[in-house]
Amino acid sequence: MIATIIPDVKKHYPVLLNELVSIITPQYGGTFIDCTFGQGGYTKKILNFPKTKVIGLDRDIASSNNVQDIEKKFKNRFLFKNIKFSQLNNLKLKNHNVKGVIFDLGYSYTQIKDPIKGLSFDSVGELNMKMGINDFSAKEAINQLSEKELEIIFKYFGEEKESRRIARNIVINRKSEEITTEKLVKIIESSKRKKNYRIHSSTKIFQALRIFVNKEISELIYGLINAAKLIKKDGVIAVVTFHSIEDRIVKYFFKSLSENKSISRYLPKNNEKINLFKLIDKKPITPSEKEINENPPSRSAKLRYAIKKENFYDFDTDILSKFKNLIEIENFSKKL
């Protein structure tokens, strides 16, 4: 008889931790950038290898609460920055041999359950969903954007089939009262004609709003571009995604720069073309049954990684034009 493991839901589990460590090989030393520091799960694991340094980034200032113990234990080997990872290019890293850049695009349990952030459909009160360094909240988006704009956000960022009905009912209801988290959940529930009892009715709408409020599409794209410019030859970019939109972006970025040759002015021959990345695994790495049993939210995780082939920092990518339609949806926020 197999024993059932009851997960500690209040504990944050770094997803695919062992698989990620085997990819970035911190046992050989070097500097690693943990772009989504959170509770420091990946960072602490990397720093257990003696010749490593970690720069942890997080747009959520609450993550700095997890910094002090790490700084004490790993003196002069850890630095925390409260910035968005799209700002990687602003880091001054001339004296660092950056061997790996890590992105974990999921939310931690503490973030999801934080009543002030209001990321969950179980939250109470004012809509928020800001992860830090934001220009607007979900409250402003829901109460000010047009019906058509809300429909598009729900359709493309949440992949919600009933986006039109939900958007229409939001606009009707907000004429008489401001939409709160509880009110939004009720509107979504009453709008759904087909019930899916495997997931909560509000899951896709709340995903769409989180992506929109935090501009997660352009944030990821610029994070990937700047990471590719930052790492040295044989360095690794590793990304853990949790929904299909993120995964499509990462998959395309890695695939296009491993197949399409670019010109680099840094290489000896001025007109020489090379592939920027090497892909070892074209398919994503997914959690084992054991990990899913211990940490059920990991079931949707996918880990993709790419290895840089040359010290090559000037390259062309069409990723911005490839996902132009999604960035244009993000730009609805300019009216808020």
MARTORDREN-261753 format. One record per atom (N, C-alpha, C): residue in one letter; x, y, z. Coordinates in steps of 0.001 Angstrom, whole numbers, padded with zeros to 6 digits, always signed. Atoms other than C-alpha are relative to their C-alpha. Layout:
<recs>
AXYZ;...
</recs>
This chain:
<recs>
M+000851-001197+000000;M+000000+000000+000000;M+000887+001248+000000;I-000794-001217+000105;I+001382+003431-001019;I-000558+001039+000954;A+000442-001011-000960;A+001268+006063+001704;A-000343+001288-000736;T+000392-001275+000580;T-000548+009264+000791;T+000675+001136+000756;I-000673-001143-000614;I+001452+012415+001433;I-000967+001171+000025;I+000872-001163-000126;I-000627+015278+002758;I+000866+001247-000034;P-000874-001165+000122;P+000989+018512+001562;P-000320+001062+001034;D+000169-001158-000867;D+001548+021432+003883;D-000326+001185-000905;V+000422-001011+000960;V-000496+023987+001932;V+000554+001376+000316;K-000526-001310-000373;K+001039+026872+003850;K+001485+000134-000316;K-001421-000012+000319;K+004547+025939+002761;K+000185+000233-001495;H-000301-000220+001407;H+006065+027158-000494;H+001013-001030-000475;Y-000882+001015+000563;Y+007640+024432-002611;Y+000633+000541-001283;P-000630-000368+001271;P+010223+025473-005235;P-000231-001130-001014;V+000420+001027+000964;V+008915+023624-008290;V+001176-000464-000849;L-001034+000613+000853;L+011194+021231-010230;L+001412+000406+000451;L-001268-000488-000564;L+014059+022191-007916;L+001181-000876-000384;N-001122+000901+000297;N+016238+019110-008421;N+000334+000001-001484;E-000221-000026+001441;E+015759+019160-012177;E+000704+001292-000410;L-000611-001280+000339;L+016669+022844-012341;L+001467+000049+000416;V-001384-000001-000483;V+019821+022386-010245;V+000890-000855-000901;S-000801+000858+000884;S+020983+019558-012509;S+000293+000676-001331;I-000186-000728+001263;I+020608+021906-015498;I+001009+001126+000145;I-000859-001187-000134;I+022396+024978-014131;I+001367-000304+000626;T-001269+000504-000564;T+025205+022966-012411;T+000738+000999+000896;P-000669-000960-000899;P+026026+025313-009492;P+001222-000572+000703;Q-001173+000603-000644;Q+028617+022824-008208;Q+001305+000505-000611;Y-001197-000533+000645;Y+031052+024446-010677;Y+000197+001488+000284;G-000143-001394-000386;G+030522+027906-009187;G-000591+000969-001006;G+000508-001041+000878;G+029599+031207-010792;G-001120+000798+000645;T+001091-000857-000462;T+026961+033890-010394;T-001295-000406-000686;F+001320+000356+000515;F+023286+033048-010810;F-000988+001101+000362;I+001024-001015-000251;I+020348+035428-011088;I-001344-000699+000160;D+001327+000549-000296;D+017108+034310-009452;D-000992+001133-000222;C+000818-001140+000407;C+014662+036579-011254;C-001331+000100+000738;T+001253+000012-000749;T+011678+035598-009104;T+000306-000563+001383;F-000548+000457-001269;F+013218+035366-005644;F-001050-000584+000931;G+001081+000522-000829;G+009958+034944-003713;G+000419-000298+001423;Q-000418+000424-001333;Q+010714+032944-000577;Q+001414-000579+000015;G-001423+000348+000047;G+014222+032120-001741;G+000307-001474-000144;G-000219+001443+000109;G+013804+028411-002456;G+001134-000384-000938;Y-001075+000290+000959;Y+016003+028279-005560;Y+001319+000602+000479;T-001205-000713-000453;T+018460+030822-004141;T+000736-000785+001076;K-000636+000730-001105;K+019121+028854-000939;K+000639-001297-000480;K-000544+001252+000539;K+019644+025628-002871;K+001307+000268-000761;I-001202-000342+000772;I+022180+027293-005207;I+001145+000394+000932;L-001042-000489-000909;L+024058+028978-002344;L+000589-001093+000885;N-000575+001138-000739;N+024556+025615-000645;N+001256-000532-000678;F-001238+000345+000707;F+027244+025120-003294;F+000990+001141+000255;P-000885-001030-000579;P+030301+027001-001925;P+000548+001058-000945;K-000636-000968+000898;K+031629+028757-005053;K-001017+000847-000771;T+001055-000713+000714;T+028346+030379-006025;T-000318+001357+000624;K+000607-001254-000443;K+026853+033849-005775;K-001380+000086-000647;V+001351-000167+000546;V+023181+034738-006275;V-000440+001446+000137;I+000686-001283-000036;I+021497+037987-007190;I-001489-000304-000117;G+001431+000273-000012;G+017836+037732-006257;G-000794+001245-000346;L+000847-001117+000409;L+015259+039953-007948;L-001456-000318+000327;D+001443+000173-000150;D+011605+040468-007094;D-000679+001355+000002;R+000771-001245+000031;R+009103+043201-007898;R-000855+000154+001250;D+000805+000003-001221;D+007202+042236-004742;D+000886+000345+001191;I-000861-000447-001106;I+008763+044220-001873;I-000153-000906+001215;A+000202+000916-001125;A+007270+041694+000586;A+001024-001133-000011;S-001014+001051+000095;S+009887+039218-000678;S+001264+000358+000771;S-001188-000412-000748;S+012548+041275+001086;S-000036-000494+001446;N+000115+000565-001348;N+011214+039805+004352;N+000757-001315+000133;N-000675+001295-000002;N+012927+036556+003344;N+001509+000125-000240;V-001383-000258+000399;V+016318+038165+002683;V+000994-000096+001156;Q-000954-000195-001093;Q+017895+038752+006106;Q+000726-001275+000413;D-000618+001266-000412;D+018509+035121+007100;D+000997-000501-001038;I-000898+000453+001072;I+020069+034354+003709;I+001266+000843-000015;E-001167-000887-000036;E+022351+037384+003938;E+000941-000368+001151;K-000818+000382-001156;K+023545+036259+007379;K+000741-001308-000258;K-000588+001333+000202;K+024172+032661+006349;K+001032-000009-001119;F-000879+000013+001172;F+025820+033419+003011;F+000574+001402-000218;K-000563-001354+000033;K+027805+036599+003656;K+000774+000255-001289;N-000697-000458+001214;N+029026+038470+000570;N-000277-000860-001230;R+000303+000856+001156;R+027465+035858-001704;R-001424+000196-000502;F+001398-000196+000384;F+023906+037156-001962;F-000361+001477-000005;L+000460-001379+000116;L+022340+040423-003103;L-001454-000013-000459;F+001416-000077+000384;F+018626+041297-003311;F-000298+001367-000604;K+000425-001234+000648;K+017111+043901-005651;K-001515-000027-000203;N+001451-000118+000186;N+013476+045046-005573;N-000271+000677-001349;I+000251-000493+001352;I+013108+045427-009344;I-000736-001063-000798;K+000625+000956+000918;K+011164+043816-012175;K+001098-000679-000818;F-001077+000699+000713;F+013127+041179-014074;F+000168+000490-001434;S-000203-000610+001317;S+012557+043049-017333;S+001120+001037+000056;Q-001062-000999-000189;Q+015129+045482-015869;Q+001367-000636+000244;L-001286+000694-000135;L+017929+042906-015879;L+001154+000791-000603;N-001066-000741+000692;N+019855+045143-018249;N+000527+001174+000824;N-000459-001100-000854;N+020138+047764-015480;N+000976-000452+001090;L-000930+000504-001011;L+022222+045495-013241;L+001442+000226-000455;K-001417-000211+000312;K+025936+046335-013074;K+000763-001273+000364;L-000532+001343-000251;L+027563+042934-013490;L+001335-000245-000688;K-001274+000147+000711;K+030987+043579-015003;K+000923-001022+000651;N-000913+000905-000709;N+032767+041535-012332;N-000617-001367+000296;H+000682+001267-000257;H+030340+038624-012395;H+000008-000893-001245;N+000097+000993+001063;N+030528+035464-014472;N-001385-000639+000105;V+001388+000447-000136;V+026787+034962-014945;V-000189-001331-000729;K+000111+001360+000545;K+026304+031214-015431;K-001449-000431-000228;G+001387+000417+000161;G+022542+031031-015136;G-000974+001091+000409;V+001095-000910-000336;V+019356+033105-015132;V-001264-000847+000112;I+001133+000875-000318;I+016281+031505-013564;I-001271+000823+000151;F+001312-000609-000148;F+012620+032469-013894;F-000986-001070+000471;D+001111+000851-000441;D+009841+030798-011879;D-001235+000886-000047;L+001085-000937+000278;L+006661+032417-013197;L-001270-000260+000807;G+001163+000269-000839;G+004305+030998-010574;G-000081+000943+001187;Y+000203-000771-001233;Y+002869+032687-007501;Y+000150-000936+001190;S-000137+000810-001209;S+003712+031464-004015;S-001323-000044+000751;Y+001197+000124-000830;Y+001081+030348-001516;Y-000250+001295+000776;T+000176-001216-000810;T+001711+033439+000612;T-000480+001173-000852;Q+000468-001067+000886;Q+001204+035749-002375;Q-001471-000189-000360;I+001388+000289+000375;I-002020+034037-003438;I-000951+000296+001152;K+000873-000164-001171;K-003414+034181+000100;K+000120+001366+000672;D-000153-001330-000576;D-002299+037755+000827;D-001265+000819-000300;P+001263-000715+000255;P-005599+039666+001292;P+000196+001371-000630;I-000257-001321+000581;I-003990+042972+000300;I+000221-000106-001505;K-000242+000183+001435;K-002793+041654-003075;K-001284-000380-000736;G+001270+000360+000620;G-006203+040119-003789;G+000147-000787-001289;L-000236+000791+001209;L-004842+037639-006334;L-001010-001124-000177;S+000861+001181+000005;S-007346+034922-005428;S-001472+000374-000046;F+001449-000208+000000;F-011066+034620-006083;F-000605-000271+001380;D+000450+000156-001393;D-011317+033712-002386;D+000222+001268+000814;S-000278-001243-000713;S-010175+037227-001462;S-001298+000769+000267;V+001163-000802-000378;V-012531+039753+000098;V+000334+001471-000177;G-000180-001441+000081;G-012982+043432-000695;G+000489+000501-001343;E-000413-000709+001205;E-011283+045699-003208;E+000886-000847-000904;L-000854+000673+000980;L-009820+044252-006387;L+001364+000685-000057;N-001336-000580+000041;N-006046+044720-006531;N+000855-000715-001039;M-000829+000855+000868;M-003736+042035-008037;M+001348+000598-000364;K-001319-000586+000277;K-000681+044341-008079;K+001083-000791+000728;M-001115+000742-000579;M+002558+042429-007527;M+001156+000897+000416;G-001073-000936-000344;G+004646+045550-007008;G+000515+000708-001232;I-000474-000845+001105;I+005951+048389-009204;I-001034-000018-001120;N+001117-000019+000946;N+002569+048726-010916;N-000522+001420-000209;D+000600-001291+000319;D+000766+051640-012569;D-001497+000047+000299;F+001444+000056-000205;F-002825+050468-011960;F-000364-001339+000618;S+000464+001226-000657;S-004897+047790-010231;S-001117-000656-000805;A+001130+000688+000633;A-007550+045251-011244;A-001290+000781+000192;K+001188-000829-000267;K-010141+047573-009676;K-000193+001021-001117;E+000088-001001+001058;E-009353+050277-012224;E-000327-000649-001342;A+000249+000692+001264;A-009303+047791-015109;A-001460-000433-000121;I+001370+000530+000034;I-012652+046190-014244;I-001037+001115-000047;N+001000-001063-000113;N-014426+049464-013493;N+000113+001092-001053;Q-000193-001096+000953;Q-013016+051635-016302;Q+000140-000434-001461;L-000193+000423+001390;L-012161+049590-019408;L-001348-000297-000663;S+001237+000239+000741;S-014773+049151-022136;S-000353-001485-000007;E+000461+001384+000080;E-016827+046019-022590;E+000854-000809-000976;K-000786+000701+001015;K-014889+045098-025736;K+001417-000273+000495;E-001361+000184-000524;E-011513+045613-024041;E+000036-001101+001048;L+000060+001065-001008;L-012517+043424-021093;L-000184-001362-000665;E+000221+001267+000714;E-013776+040740-023473;E+001300-000522-000601;I-001257+000408+000635;I-010445+040697-025335;I+001012-000468+001040;I-000912+000405-001077;I-008421+040545-022104;I-000358-001396+000494;F+000440+001299-000517;F-010503+037606-020840;F+000224-001115-001032;K-000124+001012+001061;K-010377+035806-024197;K+001456-000415-000229;Y-001382+000306+000388;Y-006646+036080-024888;Y+000925-000257+001178;F-000853+000225-001161;F-005099+036241-021421;F-000539-001105+000911;G+000587+001049-000840;G-007520+033852-019711;G-000476-001206-000789;E+000508+001061+000877;E-008529+031725-022726;E-001391-000436+000464;E+001348+000214-000515;E-012077+032097-021389;E-001003+000006-001162;K+000927+000143+001117;K-014723+030857-023850;K-001228+000898+000125;E+001191-000832-000199;E-017514+032927-022311;E+000377+001440+000367;S-000520-001332-000320;S-015537+036156-022219;S-001003+001104-000343;R+000930-001057+000420;R-018215+038156-024072;R-001125+000191+001009;R+001093-000092-000976;R-021048+037348-021662;R+000483+000576+001328;I-000533-000473-001278;I-018858+037961-018624;I+000298+001491-000071;A-000315-001423+000160;A-017607+041324-019939;A-001273+000836-000038;R+001268-000736+000090;R-021154+042420-020800;R-000645+000149+001371;N+000642-000036-001318;N-022452+041538-017341;N+000777+000857+001002;I-000803-000900-000854;I-019553+043338-015641;I-000393+001452-000262;V+000324-001381+000366;V-020354+046547-017541;V-001411+000366+000457;I+001374-000248-000469;I-024073+046244-016733;I-000022+000224+001510;N+000020-000069-001460;N-023435+045683-013024;N+000740+001213+000555;R-000789-001108-000542;R-020824+048414-012599;R-000694+001348-000147;K+000775-001236+000116;K-023381+051049-013611;K-000665+000365+001319;S+000708-000241-001263;S-025078+050629-010234;S+000905-000082+001219;E-000913+000112-001142;E-022134+049713-008008;E+001402-000364-000476;E-001391+000341+000314;E-018341+049403-008009;E+000200-001506+000146;I-000221+001448-000021;I-017150+045868-008757;I+001113-000345+000987;T-000975+000514-000963;T-015396+044235-005780;T+000362-001431-000378;T-000387+001388+000261;T-013728+040823-005671;T-001206-000927+000114;E+001157+000885-000205;E-016855+039125-004250;E-001044+000196-001101;K+000983-000294+001045;K-019111+040889-006780;K+000446-000578-001335;L-000521+000537+001261;L-016861+039878-009677;L-000190-001507-000060;V+000169+001458-000042;V-016926+036227-008595;V-001463-000373-000260;K+001436+000272+000201;K-020752+036323-008485;K-000418+000246-001445;I+000319-000301+001399;I-020961+037940-011921;I+000502-001110-000915;I-000583+001074+000821;I-018659+035306-013428;I-000841-001272+000139;E+000770+001223-000265;E-020591+032465-011788;E-001358+000042-000706;S+001329-000108+000618;S-023963+033748-013033;S+000073+000089-001525;S-000150-000143+001452;S-022583+034364-016533;S+000322-001310-000703;K-000476+001252+000614;K-021238+030849-017105;K-001176-000922-000334;R+001068+000927+000412;R-023600+028665-019123;R+000438-001443+000156;K-000530+001361-000138;K-021341+025626-019034;K+000910-000032+001220;K-000791+000086-001224;K-019979+024682-015635;K+001074-001078-000143;N-001093+000968-000054;N-016600+022989-015334;N+000320-000219+001472;Y-000132+000234-001440;Y-016551+021389-011923;Y+001421-000372+000421;R-001391+000313-000348;R-012825+020579-012125;R+000765+001245+000426;I-000657-001247-000394;I-011805+024226-011837;I-001064+001034+000368;H+000917-001053-000428;H-013415+027240-010189;H-000394+000871-001203;S+000509-000805+001122;S-015554+029353-012549;S+000820+001265-000238;S-000725-001276+000111;S-013398+032435-011834;S+001475-000150-000357;T-001444+000233+000180;T-009988+030822-012444;T+000571+000745-001208;K-000556-000570+001227;K-009488+032002-016031;K-000086+001522-000031;I+000142-001451-000035;I-010793+035524-015476;I+001041+000613+000923;F-000994-000526-000935;F-008539+036038-012468;F+001405-000148-000571;Q-001294+000139+000684;Q-005581+034682-014459;Q+000187+001143-000981;A-000075-001059+001005;A-006352+037166-017233;A+000284+001357+000643;L-000198-001283-000676;L-006532+040082-014809;L+001401+000112+000601;R-001362-000023-000551;R-003258+039117-013084;R+001020+000290-001099;I-000913-000224+001124;I-001503+038978-016462;I-000068+001448-000463;F+000185-001363+000492;F-002974+042316-017531;F+000544+001036+000974;V-000405-000984-001002;V-002367+044219-014288;V+001520+000053+000147;N-001455+000068-000200;N+001255+043049-014018;N+000786-000008-001308;K-000625-000047+001332;K+001962+043266-017773;K+000964-001171-000188;E-000866+001176-000037;E+003298+039741-017630;E+000521-000420-001366;I-000460+000374+001344;I+003605+039341-021406;I+001280+000754-000356;S-001200-000787+000342;S+006015+042212-022071;S+001087-000179+001052;E-000978+000241-001062;E+007683+041604-018706;E+000829-001248-000312;L-000697+001243+000332;L+008547+038029-019741;L+000864+000159-001240;I-000749-000147+001253;I+009613+038956-023266;I+001291+000798+000215;Y-001200-000809-000235;Y+012011+041707-022137;Y+000941-000671+000995;G-000843+000768-000915;G+013227+039509-019289;G+000841-001018-000748;L-000720+001002+000795;L+014184+036781-021779;L+001073+000649-000878;I-000963-000685+000872;I+015854+039215-024198;I+001214+000465+000800;N-001107-000528-000800;N+017935+040842-021463;N+000819-001107+000664;A-000731+001143-000548;A+018831+037471-019908;A+000945-000572-001052;A-000821+000543+001091;A+020128+036279-023283;A+001211+000878-000276;K-001128-000918+000204;K+022325+039365-023553;K+001000-000074+001154;L-000785-000061-001232;L+023611+038959-020003;L+000921-001199+000212;I-000766+001209-000337;I+024794+035361-019739;I+001196-000188-000930;K-001216+000296+000753;K+028203+034187-020878;K-000166-001301-000794;K-000019+001262+000742;K+029055+031321-023213;K-000159-001170+000971;D+000338+001194-000788;D+027737+027987-021834;D-000914+000311+001188;G+000977-000345-001028;G+025437+029916-019487;G-001387-000495-000379;V+001328+000597+000185;V+021860+028728-019054;V-001100+000993+000381;I+001247-000659-000395;I+018470+030421-019094;I-001009-001109+000240;A+000978+001026-000357;A+015879+028270-017314;A-001286+000679+000449;V+001285-000642-000284;V+012177+029133-017126;V-001047-001050+000367;V+001120+000851-000415;V+009362+027449-015201;V-001289+000782-000247;T+001271-000638+000320;T+005942+028345-016637;T-001156-000808+000594;F+001159+000661-000593;F+002456+027550-015362;F-001263+000109-000849;H+001148+000026+000918;H+000095+028364-018224;H+000496+000116-001439;S-000396+000207+001395;S+000096+027971-021992;S+000527+001259-000668;I-000468-001241+000633;I+000625+031643-022880;I+001486+000200+000280;E-001415-000120-000376;E+003896+031858-020947;E+000841-001036-000733;D-000779+001082+000602;D+005036+028507-022299;D+000214+000235-001495;R-000136-000289+001436;R+004365+029547-025915;R+001079+001033-000251;I-001002-001056+000159;I+006493+032661-025481;I+001409-000554+000199;V-001320+000560-000308;V+009420+030800-023894;V+000417-000997-001086;K-000295+001002+001034;K+009217+027935-026405;K+000427+000677-001301;Y-000327-000684+001253;Y+009241+030329-029365;Y+001354+000702+000080;F-001263-000742-000163;F+012111+032443-028019;F+001195-000942-000102;F-001108+000957+000023;F+014372+029451-027402;F+000140-000669-001369;K-000023+000722+001282;K+013413+027654-030618;K+000512+000897-001124;S-000387-000883+001101;S+013814+030668-032905;S+001488+000357+000056;L-001412-000388-000116;L+017244+031608-031520;L+000941-001207+000002;S-000845+001183+000165;S+018483+028018-031713;S-000030-000509-001439;E+000129+000444+001396;E+017379+027574-035336;E+000359+001089-001002;N-000249-001112+000928;N+017681+031029-036920;N+001318+000677+000336;K-001329-000571-000229;K+021183+032356-037322;K-000060+001528+000013;S-000073-001455-000122;S+022031+035931-036336;S+001430+000469-000246;I-001329-000587+000197;I+024932+038238-037155;I+000454+000658+001295;S-000559-000631-001198;S+027208+039300-034313;S+001234+000805-000352;R-001193-000823+000254;R+029638+042184-034478;R+001129-000344+000962;Y-001015+000334-001009;Y+031486+040643-031503;Y+000869-001190-000418;L-000769+001158+000435;L+032686+037561-033363;L+001076+000438-000997;P-001139-000401+000847;P+035968+037600-035358;P-000392+000368-001426;K+000418-000295+001369;K+034283+037474-038772;K-001267+000854+000069;N+001089-000965-000155;N+032013+040466-039115;N-001320-000492-000567;N+001237+000449+000628;N+029516+038669-041331;N-000373-001432+000397;E+000275+001382-000408;E+029536+035333-039520;E-001357-000105+000674;K+001304+000231-000618;K+026134+033970-038580;K+000045-001247+000866;I+000035+001149-000906;I+025521+031671-035626;I-001372-000111+000646;N+001170+000162-000852;N+022729+030230-033548;N+000393+000433+001407;L-000317-000500-001332;L+022619+031969-030194;L-000084-001097+001052;F+000259+001019-001015;F+021257+028979-028246;F+000185-001416-000517;K+000020+001439+000253;K+021661+025248-028075;K-001095-000591+000883;L+001057+000658-000767;L+018630+023190-027012;L+000362-001472+000185;I-000239+001413-000299;I+019275+019866-025294;I-001321-000758-000009;D+001337+000598-000057;D+015626+019078-024589;D-000986+000923-000699;K+000983-000826+000705;K+013076+020357-027083;K-001365-000051+000687;K+001246+000111-000749;K+010223+019105-024940;K+000221+000500+001424;P-000171-000509-001360;P+009584+020686-021532;P+000150-001119+001018;I-000108+000922-001137;I+010510+018958-018288;I-001189+000267+000917;T+001187-000140-000842;T+007468+018315-016109;T+000209-000734+001327;P-000190+000620-001316;P+007093+017318-012434;P-000305-001494+000004;S+000253+001428-000195;S+007222+013691-011361;S-001308-000187+000768;E+001204+000304-000779;E+004200+011985-009833;E+000238+000250+001477;K-000340-000217-001412;K+005993+012166-006492;K-000110+001488+000348;E+000059-001429-000280;E+006376+015950-006727;E-001441+000513-000043;I+001405-000428+000094;I+002755+016431-007822;I-000775-000441+001234;N+000659+000502-001208;N+001630+014293-004882;N+000345+000865+001216;E-000453-000827-001127;E+003678+016402-002460;E-000453+001452-000148;N+000318-001406+000266;N+002793+019723-004113;N-000932+000088-001210;P+000949+000041+001121;P-000390+019554-006255;P+000046+001188-000962;P-000059-001116+000959;P-000047+023112-007715;P+001110-000126-001045;S-001100+000162+000963;S+003122+021918-009491;S-000438-000742-001266;R+000409+000879+001108;R+001070+019744-011862;R+000009+000696-001363;S+000023-000712+001281;S+000854+022481-014523;S+001356+000593-000391;A-001309-000610+000250;A+004551+023434-014361;A+000722-000643-001188;K-000862+000462+001095;K+006832+023170-017401;K+001326+000754+000088;L-001333-000590-000049;L+010571+023775-017325;L+000663-000115-001367;R-000768-000027+001252;R+012361+024828-020506;R+001309+000740+000257;Y-001287-000676-000177;Y+015996+025845-020790;Y+000780+000021-001312;A-000864-000120+001174;A+018557+026936-023355;A+001399+000356+000464;I-001410-000242-000318;I+022369+027072-023324;I+000587+000927-001059;K-000582-000973+000929;K+024236+030002-024867;K+001258-000579-000652;K-001090+000642+000732;K+026692+028936-027565;K+001270+000837-000092;E-001159-000883+000160;E+028974+031987-027803;E-000164+001224+000897;N+000083-001299-000668;N+029849+035215-026005;N-000477+001021-001034;F+000660-000655+001121;F+027403+036915-028333;F-001149+000824+000582;Y+000948-000837-000739;Y+025415+039914-027044;Y-000873+000875-000893;D+000748-000849+000926;D+024073+041643-030143;D-000734-000908-000980;F+000743+000946+000836;F+021302+039656-031793;F-001382+000557-000329;D+001352-000385+000404;D+017993+040049-033569;D-000984-001087+000402;T+001077+000941-000281;T+014759+038435-032432;T-001316+000633-000421;D+001309-000504+000430;D+011255+038766-033832;D-001083-000274+001035;I+000983+000393-001007;I+009595+037811-030549;I-001011+001109+000299;L+000934-001102-000253;L+008070+041275-030069;L-001077+000077-001081;S+000999-000012+001073;S+006375+041140-033460;S-000849-001271+000019;K+000732+001264-000078;K+005403+037484-032963;K-001166+000104+000982;F+001036-000121-001035;F+003414+038373-029843;F-000531+001436+000107;K+000444-001391+000060;K+002477+041888-030933;K-001443+000152+000462;N+001420-000115-000367;N-001251+041212-030494;N-000196-000026+001511;L+000121+000075-001453;L-000775+040322-026812;L+000516+001286+000660;I-000543-001254-000536;I+001362+043406-026165;I-000988+001143-000233;E+001009-001025+000278;E-001312+045554-027826;E-001151-000068+000996;I+001041+000144-001025;I-003851+044131-025358;I+000486+000593+001317;E-000574-000625-001198;E-001550+045098-022486;E-000116+001522-000072;N-000014-001444+000159;N-001532+048598-023919;N-001372+000649+000193;F+001283-000575-000398;F-005245+049007-023122;F+000176+000796+001306;S-000234-000627-001307;S-003811+050061-019759;S+000383+001469-000108;K-000436-001388+000156;K-002609+053376-021215;K-001122+000993+000302;K+001112-000892-000292;K-006088+054814-020707;K-000366+000039+001482;L+000335+000052-001422;L-006120+053956-016981;L+000819+001011+000809;
</recs>
